[in-house]
Amino acid sequence: MGIIMEKNLYEKDYYLWLEKTINLLENRQFSDLDLENLIEEIKSMSISQQKALKSNLTVILWHLLKYLQEPEKQSRSWELTLFEHRERIEEDLETSPSLKIFLTEEIFKKCYNKARKKAAIETGINLDKFPNDCPFTLAEALDFEFIPNQTI
């Protein structure tokens, strides 16, 4: 006997919807799938991957700017934050190499602009004191060994 997908199950019980969808796929009951919501979930997963990449890159750039602007306040916490977010990007790119296409110059600039604003807010230093153009390359930002060591 086949698995039956209850109408509106997606809205009523998301976890149960996931379990039934998995079972339907495993049993090749494709005609019984809730395709509309399945397609939306897959799209959402793709968008989430992109957002995570951008978020992690923004955090890295934010902390690199703090290193440049306030070298006397450098801490192990900053080092750990850089390591953690670089590691997340590295792992994401290892498991999904095609995500590299989203690390464009445009995305890098957007992430830098967000990081610049966050660094200004956190440090209390005027936004104008941070360079308009990113002083780091993408390769430097992702390099586990790279730590800026001079004040801008």
mmCIF file of the C-alpha atoms, coordinates in Angstrom:
data_MODEL
# 
_entry.id   MODEL 
# 
loop_
_atom_site.group_PDB 
_atom_site.id 
_atom_site.type_symbol 
_atom_site.label_atom_id 
_atom_site.label_alt_id 
_atom_site.label_comp_id 
_atom_site.label_asym_id 
_atom_site.label_entity_id 
_atom_site.label_seq_id 
_atom_site.pdbx_PDB_ins_code 
_atom_site.Cartn_x 
_atom_site.Cartn_y 
_atom_site.Cartn_z 
_atom_site.occupancy 
_atom_site.B_iso_or_equiv 
_atom_site.pdbx_formal_charge 
_atom_site.auth_seq_id 
_atom_site.auth_comp_id 
_atom_site.auth_asym_id 
_atom_site.auth_atom_id 
_atom_site.pdbx_PDB_model_num 
ATOM 1   C CA . MET A 1 1   ? 0.000  0.000  0.000  1.00 0.00 ? 1   MET A CA 1 
ATOM 2   C CA . GLY A 1 2   ? 1.287  3.445  -0.919 1.00 0.00 ? 2   GLY A CA 1 
ATOM 3   C CA . ILE A 1 3   ? 1.892  6.450  1.253  1.00 0.00 ? 3   ILE A CA 1 
ATOM 4   C CA . ILE A 1 4   ? -0.781 9.121  1.096  1.00 0.00 ? 4   ILE A CA 1 
ATOM 5   C CA . MET A 1 5   ? 0.138  12.794 1.346  1.00 0.00 ? 5   MET A CA 1 
ATOM 6   C CA . GLU A 1 6   ? -2.553 14.624 3.285  1.00 0.00 ? 6   GLU A CA 1 
ATOM 7   C CA . LYS A 1 7   ? -3.696 17.880 1.704  1.00 0.00 ? 7   LYS A CA 1 
ATOM 8   C CA . ASN A 1 8   ? -2.129 20.936 3.403  1.00 0.00 ? 8   ASN A CA 1 
ATOM 9   C CA . LEU A 1 9   ? 0.190  18.737 5.468  1.00 0.00 ? 9   LEU A CA 1 
ATOM 10  C CA . TYR A 1 10  ? 3.030  21.137 4.644  1.00 0.00 ? 10  TYR A CA 1 
ATOM 11  C CA . GLU A 1 11  ? 1.236  23.918 6.551  1.00 0.00 ? 11  GLU A CA 1 
ATOM 12  C CA . LYS A 1 12  ? -0.064 21.686 9.356  1.00 0.00 ? 12  LYS A CA 1 
ATOM 13  C CA . ASP A 1 13  ? 3.022  19.624 10.253 1.00 0.00 ? 13  ASP A CA 1 
ATOM 14  C CA . TYR A 1 14  ? 6.206  20.487 8.393  1.00 0.00 ? 14  TYR A CA 1 
ATOM 15  C CA . TYR A 1 15  ? 8.284  17.678 9.902  1.00 0.00 ? 15  TYR A CA 1 
ATOM 16  C CA . LEU A 1 16  ? 5.684  15.046 9.017  1.00 0.00 ? 16  LEU A CA 1 
ATOM 17  C CA . TRP A 1 17  ? 5.486  16.529 5.499  1.00 0.00 ? 17  TRP A CA 1 
ATOM 18  C CA . LEU A 1 18  ? 9.267  16.085 5.186  1.00 0.00 ? 18  LEU A CA 1 
ATOM 19  C CA . GLU A 1 19  ? 9.117  12.473 6.387  1.00 0.00 ? 19  GLU A CA 1 
ATOM 20  C CA . LYS A 1 20  ? 6.278  11.579 4.032  1.00 0.00 ? 20  LYS A CA 1 
ATOM 21  C CA . THR A 1 21  ? 7.998  13.324 1.131  1.00 0.00 ? 21  THR A CA 1 
ATOM 22  C CA . ILE A 1 22  ? 11.154 11.305 1.776  1.00 0.00 ? 22  ILE A CA 1 
ATOM 23  C CA . ASN A 1 23  ? 9.131  8.085  1.893  1.00 0.00 ? 23  ASN A CA 1 
ATOM 24  C CA . LEU A 1 24  ? 7.302  8.955  -1.322 1.00 0.00 ? 24  LEU A CA 1 
ATOM 25  C CA . LEU A 1 25  ? 10.599 9.651  -3.067 1.00 0.00 ? 25  LEU A CA 1 
ATOM 26  C CA . GLU A 1 26  ? 12.213 6.462  -1.744 1.00 0.00 ? 26  GLU A CA 1 
ATOM 27  C CA . ASN A 1 27  ? 9.196  4.446  -2.896 1.00 0.00 ? 27  ASN A CA 1 
ATOM 28  C CA . ARG A 1 28  ? 9.161  6.224  -6.257 1.00 0.00 ? 28  ARG A CA 1 
ATOM 29  C CA . GLN A 1 29  ? 5.596  7.432  -5.736 1.00 0.00 ? 29  GLN A CA 1 
ATOM 30  C CA . PHE A 1 30  ? 6.303  10.585 -7.681 1.00 0.00 ? 30  PHE A CA 1 
ATOM 31  C CA . SER A 1 31  ? 2.694  11.230 -8.672 1.00 0.00 ? 31  SER A CA 1 
ATOM 32  C CA . ASP A 1 32  ? 1.732  11.550 -4.985 1.00 0.00 ? 32  ASP A CA 1 
ATOM 33  C CA . LEU A 1 33  ? 4.339  14.203 -4.181 1.00 0.00 ? 33  LEU A CA 1 
ATOM 34  C CA . ASP A 1 34  ? 3.381  17.709 -3.131 1.00 0.00 ? 34  ASP A CA 1 
ATOM 35  C CA . LEU A 1 35  ? 5.450  19.137 -5.977 1.00 0.00 ? 35  LEU A CA 1 
ATOM 36  C CA . GLU A 1 36  ? 4.589  22.784 -5.414 1.00 0.00 ? 36  GLU A CA 1 
ATOM 37  C CA . ASN A 1 37  ? 5.948  22.814 -1.866 1.00 0.00 ? 37  ASN A CA 1 
ATOM 38  C CA . LEU A 1 38  ? 8.816  20.456 -2.709 1.00 0.00 ? 38  LEU A CA 1 
ATOM 39  C CA . ILE A 1 39  ? 10.014 22.820 -5.437 1.00 0.00 ? 39  ILE A CA 1 
ATOM 40  C CA . GLU A 1 40  ? 9.738  25.794 -3.063 1.00 0.00 ? 40  GLU A CA 1 
ATOM 41  C CA . GLU A 1 41  ? 11.741 23.935 -0.415 1.00 0.00 ? 41  GLU A CA 1 
ATOM 42  C CA . ILE A 1 42  ? 14.512 23.111 -2.862 1.00 0.00 ? 42  ILE A CA 1 
ATOM 43  C CA . LYS A 1 43  ? 14.630 26.742 -4.040 1.00 0.00 ? 43  LYS A CA 1 
ATOM 44  C CA . SER A 1 44  ? 14.751 27.855 -0.422 1.00 0.00 ? 44  SER A CA 1 
ATOM 45  C CA . MET A 1 45  ? 17.665 25.498 0.269  1.00 0.00 ? 45  MET A CA 1 
ATOM 46  C CA . SER A 1 46  ? 19.595 27.036 -2.610 1.00 0.00 ? 46  SER A CA 1 
ATOM 47  C CA . ILE A 1 47  ? 18.931 30.560 -1.379 1.00 0.00 ? 47  ILE A CA 1 
ATOM 48  C CA . SER A 1 48  ? 19.937 29.563 2.171  1.00 0.00 ? 48  SER A CA 1 
ATOM 49  C CA . GLN A 1 49  ? 23.296 28.296 0.917  1.00 0.00 ? 49  GLN A CA 1 
ATOM 50  C CA . GLN A 1 50  ? 23.932 31.588 -0.862 1.00 0.00 ? 50  GLN A CA 1 
ATOM 51  C CA . LYS A 1 51  ? 22.878 33.625 2.180  1.00 0.00 ? 51  LYS A CA 1 
ATOM 52  C CA . ALA A 1 52  ? 25.153 31.609 4.469  1.00 0.00 ? 52  ALA A CA 1 
ATOM 53  C CA . LEU A 1 53  ? 28.100 32.203 2.161  1.00 0.00 ? 53  LEU A CA 1 
ATOM 54  C CA . LYS A 1 54  ? 27.462 35.955 2.103  1.00 0.00 ? 54  LYS A CA 1 
ATOM 55  C CA . SER A 1 55  ? 26.866 36.121 5.848  1.00 0.00 ? 55  SER A CA 1 
ATOM 56  C CA . ASN A 1 56  ? 30.105 34.301 6.652  1.00 0.00 ? 56  ASN A CA 1 
ATOM 57  C CA . LEU A 1 57  ? 32.078 36.473 4.235  1.00 0.00 ? 57  LEU A CA 1 
ATOM 58  C CA . THR A 1 58  ? 30.591 39.620 5.803  1.00 0.00 ? 58  THR A CA 1 
ATOM 59  C CA . VAL A 1 59  ? 31.637 38.492 9.289  1.00 0.00 ? 59  VAL A CA 1 
ATOM 60  C CA . ILE A 1 60  ? 35.178 37.790 8.066  1.00 0.00 ? 60  ILE A CA 1 
ATOM 61  C CA . LEU A 1 61  ? 35.505 41.207 6.433  1.00 0.00 ? 61  LEU A CA 1 
ATOM 62  C CA . TRP A 1 62  ? 34.000 42.904 9.491  1.00 0.00 ? 62  TRP A CA 1 
ATOM 63  C CA . HIS A 1 63  ? 36.600 41.338 11.780 1.00 0.00 ? 63  HIS A CA 1 
ATOM 64  C CA . LEU A 1 64  ? 39.466 42.039 9.398  1.00 0.00 ? 64  LEU A CA 1 
ATOM 65  C CA . LEU A 1 65  ? 38.443 45.700 9.444  1.00 0.00 ? 65  LEU A CA 1 
ATOM 66  C CA . LYS A 1 66  ? 38.454 45.667 13.242 1.00 0.00 ? 66  LYS A CA 1 
ATOM 67  C CA . TYR A 1 67  ? 41.984 44.243 13.134 1.00 0.00 ? 67  TYR A CA 1 
ATOM 68  C CA . LEU A 1 68  ? 43.058 47.104 10.905 1.00 0.00 ? 68  LEU A CA 1 
ATOM 69  C CA . GLN A 1 69  ? 41.319 49.852 12.819 1.00 0.00 ? 69  GLN A CA 1 
ATOM 70  C CA . GLU A 1 70  ? 41.895 48.728 16.400 1.00 0.00 ? 70  GLU A CA 1 
ATOM 71  C CA . PRO A 1 71  ? 45.004 46.533 16.475 1.00 0.00 ? 71  PRO A CA 1 
ATOM 72  C CA . GLU A 1 72  ? 45.461 47.140 20.197 1.00 0.00 ? 72  GLU A CA 1 
ATOM 73  C CA . LYS A 1 73  ? 42.113 45.439 20.884 1.00 0.00 ? 73  LYS A CA 1 
ATOM 74  C CA . GLN A 1 74  ? 42.898 42.254 18.985 1.00 0.00 ? 74  GLN A CA 1 
ATOM 75  C CA . SER A 1 75  ? 41.790 39.189 20.894 1.00 0.00 ? 75  SER A CA 1 
ATOM 76  C CA . ARG A 1 76  ? 41.633 35.431 20.644 1.00 0.00 ? 76  ARG A CA 1 
ATOM 77  C CA . SER A 1 77  ? 37.895 35.858 20.238 1.00 0.00 ? 77  SER A CA 1 
ATOM 78  C CA . TRP A 1 78  ? 38.489 37.753 16.985 1.00 0.00 ? 78  TRP A CA 1 
ATOM 79  C CA . GLU A 1 79  ? 40.902 35.034 15.820 1.00 0.00 ? 79  GLU A CA 1 
ATOM 80  C CA . LEU A 1 80  ? 38.350 32.366 16.644 1.00 0.00 ? 80  LEU A CA 1 
ATOM 81  C CA . THR A 1 81  ? 35.588 34.239 14.816 1.00 0.00 ? 81  THR A CA 1 
ATOM 82  C CA . LEU A 1 82  ? 37.763 34.558 11.717 1.00 0.00 ? 82  LEU A CA 1 
ATOM 83  C CA . PHE A 1 83  ? 38.734 30.888 11.889 1.00 0.00 ? 83  PHE A CA 1 
ATOM 84  C CA . GLU A 1 84  ? 35.146 29.723 12.394 1.00 0.00 ? 84  GLU A CA 1 
ATOM 85  C CA . HIS A 1 85  ? 33.687 31.710 9.494  1.00 0.00 ? 85  HIS A CA 1 
ATOM 86  C CA . ARG A 1 86  ? 36.542 30.841 7.150  1.00 0.00 ? 86  ARG A CA 1 
ATOM 87  C CA . GLU A 1 87  ? 36.029 27.208 8.081  1.00 0.00 ? 87  GLU A CA 1 
ATOM 88  C CA . ARG A 1 88  ? 32.302 27.458 7.342  1.00 0.00 ? 88  ARG A CA 1 
ATOM 89  C CA . ILE A 1 89  ? 32.991 28.867 3.884  1.00 0.00 ? 89  ILE A CA 1 
ATOM 90  C CA . GLU A 1 90  ? 35.668 26.251 3.242  1.00 0.00 ? 90  GLU A CA 1 
ATOM 91  C CA . GLU A 1 91  ? 33.284 23.440 4.234  1.00 0.00 ? 91  GLU A CA 1 
ATOM 92  C CA . ASP A 1 92  ? 30.438 24.884 2.159  1.00 0.00 ? 92  ASP A CA 1 
ATOM 93  C CA . LEU A 1 93  ? 32.685 25.134 -0.892 1.00 0.00 ? 93  LEU A CA 1 
ATOM 94  C CA . GLU A 1 94  ? 33.997 21.599 -0.340 1.00 0.00 ? 94  GLU A CA 1 
ATOM 95  C CA . THR A 1 95  ? 30.506 20.101 -0.154 1.00 0.00 ? 95  THR A CA 1 
ATOM 96  C CA . SER A 1 96  ? 29.055 22.398 -2.834 1.00 0.00 ? 96  SER A CA 1 
ATOM 97  C CA . PRO A 1 97  ? 31.858 23.555 -5.158 1.00 0.00 ? 97  PRO A CA 1 
ATOM 98  C CA . SER A 1 98  ? 29.385 25.226 -7.508 1.00 0.00 ? 98  SER A CA 1 
ATOM 99  C CA . LEU A 1 99  ? 28.753 27.860 -4.815 1.00 0.00 ? 99  LEU A CA 1 
ATOM 100 C CA . LYS A 1 100 ? 32.038 29.466 -5.897 1.00 0.00 ? 100 LYS A CA 1 
ATOM 101 C CA . ILE A 1 101 ? 30.169 31.165 -8.733 1.00 0.00 ? 101 ILE A CA 1 
ATOM 102 C CA . PHE A 1 102 ? 28.401 33.325 -6.139 1.00 0.00 ? 102 PHE A CA 1 
ATOM 103 C CA . LEU A 1 103 ? 31.673 34.760 -4.844 1.00 0.00 ? 103 LEU A CA 1 
ATOM 104 C CA . THR A 1 104 ? 31.653 37.469 -7.486 1.00 0.00 ? 104 THR A CA 1 
ATOM 105 C CA . GLU A 1 105 ? 33.222 40.901 -7.234 1.00 0.00 ? 105 GLU A CA 1 
ATOM 106 C CA . GLU A 1 106 ? 29.729 42.373 -6.856 1.00 0.00 ? 106 GLU A CA 1 
ATOM 107 C CA . ILE A 1 107 ? 28.867 40.081 -3.925 1.00 0.00 ? 107 ILE A CA 1 
ATOM 108 C CA . PHE A 1 108 ? 32.282 40.747 -2.374 1.00 0.00 ? 108 PHE A CA 1 
ATOM 109 C CA . LYS A 1 109 ? 31.637 44.514 -2.555 1.00 0.00 ? 109 LYS A CA 1 
ATOM 110 C CA . LYS A 1 110 ? 28.165 44.140 -1.019 1.00 0.00 ? 110 LYS A CA 1 
ATOM 111 C CA . CYS A 1 111 ? 29.553 42.042 1.818  1.00 0.00 ? 111 CYS A CA 1 
ATOM 112 C CA . TYR A 1 112 ? 32.336 44.549 2.362  1.00 0.00 ? 112 TYR A CA 1 
ATOM 113 C CA . ASN A 1 113 ? 29.883 47.456 2.546  1.00 0.00 ? 113 ASN A CA 1 
ATOM 114 C CA . LYS A 1 114 ? 27.847 45.617 5.183  1.00 0.00 ? 114 LYS A CA 1 
ATOM 115 C CA . ALA A 1 115 ? 31.018 44.714 7.090  1.00 0.00 ? 115 ALA A CA 1 
ATOM 116 C CA . ARG A 1 116 ? 32.215 48.318 6.949  1.00 0.00 ? 116 ARG A CA 1 
ATOM 117 C CA . LYS A 1 117 ? 28.964 49.561 8.504  1.00 0.00 ? 117 LYS A CA 1 
ATOM 118 C CA . LYS A 1 118 ? 29.042 46.884 11.196 1.00 0.00 ? 118 LYS A CA 1 
ATOM 119 C CA . ALA A 1 119 ? 32.657 47.667 12.049 1.00 0.00 ? 119 ALA A CA 1 
ATOM 120 C CA . ALA A 1 120 ? 31.830 51.368 12.346 1.00 0.00 ? 120 ALA A CA 1 
ATOM 121 C CA . ILE A 1 121 ? 28.861 50.666 14.611 1.00 0.00 ? 121 ILE A CA 1 
ATOM 122 C CA . GLU A 1 122 ? 30.755 48.215 16.816 1.00 0.00 ? 122 GLU A CA 1 
ATOM 123 C CA . THR A 1 123 ? 33.897 50.304 17.194 1.00 0.00 ? 123 THR A CA 1 
ATOM 124 C CA . GLY A 1 124 ? 32.172 53.677 17.380 1.00 0.00 ? 124 GLY A CA 1 
ATOM 125 C CA . ILE A 1 125 ? 34.591 54.902 14.720 1.00 0.00 ? 125 ILE A CA 1 
ATOM 126 C CA . ASN A 1 126 ? 33.144 57.115 11.999 1.00 0.00 ? 126 ASN A CA 1 
ATOM 127 C CA . LEU A 1 127 ? 32.251 55.191 8.847  1.00 0.00 ? 127 LEU A CA 1 
ATOM 128 C CA . ASP A 1 128 ? 34.386 57.597 6.803  1.00 0.00 ? 128 ASP A CA 1 
ATOM 129 C CA . LYS A 1 129 ? 37.498 56.259 8.578  1.00 0.00 ? 129 LYS A CA 1 
ATOM 130 C CA . PHE A 1 130 ? 36.983 52.894 6.889  1.00 0.00 ? 130 PHE A CA 1 
ATOM 131 C CA . PRO A 1 131 ? 38.074 52.641 3.234  1.00 0.00 ? 131 PRO A CA 1 
ATOM 132 C CA . ASN A 1 132 ? 35.305 52.801 0.634  1.00 0.00 ? 132 ASN A CA 1 
ATOM 133 C CA . ASP A 1 133 ? 37.017 50.016 -1.291 1.00 0.00 ? 133 ASP A CA 1 
ATOM 134 C CA . CYS A 1 134 ? 37.920 46.785 0.425  1.00 0.00 ? 134 CYS A CA 1 
ATOM 135 C CA . PRO A 1 135 ? 41.594 46.730 1.424  1.00 0.00 ? 135 PRO A CA 1 
ATOM 136 C CA . PHE A 1 136 ? 41.632 42.918 1.215  1.00 0.00 ? 136 PHE A CA 1 
ATOM 137 C CA . THR A 1 137 ? 41.256 40.494 -1.643 1.00 0.00 ? 137 THR A CA 1 
ATOM 138 C CA . LEU A 1 138 ? 38.835 37.597 -1.525 1.00 0.00 ? 138 LEU A CA 1 
ATOM 139 C CA . ALA A 1 139 ? 41.818 35.238 -1.350 1.00 0.00 ? 139 ALA A CA 1 
ATOM 140 C CA . GLU A 1 140 ? 43.177 37.097 1.687  1.00 0.00 ? 140 GLU A CA 1 
ATOM 141 C CA . ALA A 1 141 ? 39.786 37.108 3.378  1.00 0.00 ? 141 ALA A CA 1 
ATOM 142 C CA . LEU A 1 142 ? 39.517 33.333 3.015  1.00 0.00 ? 142 LEU A CA 1 
ATOM 143 C CA . ASP A 1 143 ? 43.159 32.605 3.887  1.00 0.00 ? 143 ASP A CA 1 
ATOM 144 C CA . PHE A 1 144 ? 43.363 31.060 7.371  1.00 0.00 ? 144 PHE A CA 1 
ATOM 145 C CA . GLU A 1 145 ? 46.811 32.589 7.870  1.00 0.00 ? 145 GLU A CA 1 
ATOM 146 C CA . PHE A 1 146 ? 45.929 36.144 6.819  1.00 0.00 ? 146 PHE A CA 1 
ATOM 147 C CA . ILE A 1 147 ? 45.622 38.715 9.608  1.00 0.00 ? 147 ILE A CA 1 
ATOM 148 C CA . PRO A 1 148 ? 46.089 42.400 8.801  1.00 0.00 ? 148 PRO A CA 1 
ATOM 149 C CA . ASN A 1 149 ? 48.602 44.084 11.066 1.00 0.00 ? 149 ASN A CA 1 
ATOM 150 C CA . GLN A 1 150 ? 48.506 47.789 10.373 1.00 0.00 ? 150 GLN A CA 1 
ATOM 151 C CA . THR A 1 151 ? 46.143 50.638 11.104 1.00 0.00 ? 151 THR A CA 1 
ATOM 152 C CA . ILE A 1 152 ? 44.423 52.250 8.140  1.00 0.00 ? 152 ILE A CA 1 
# 
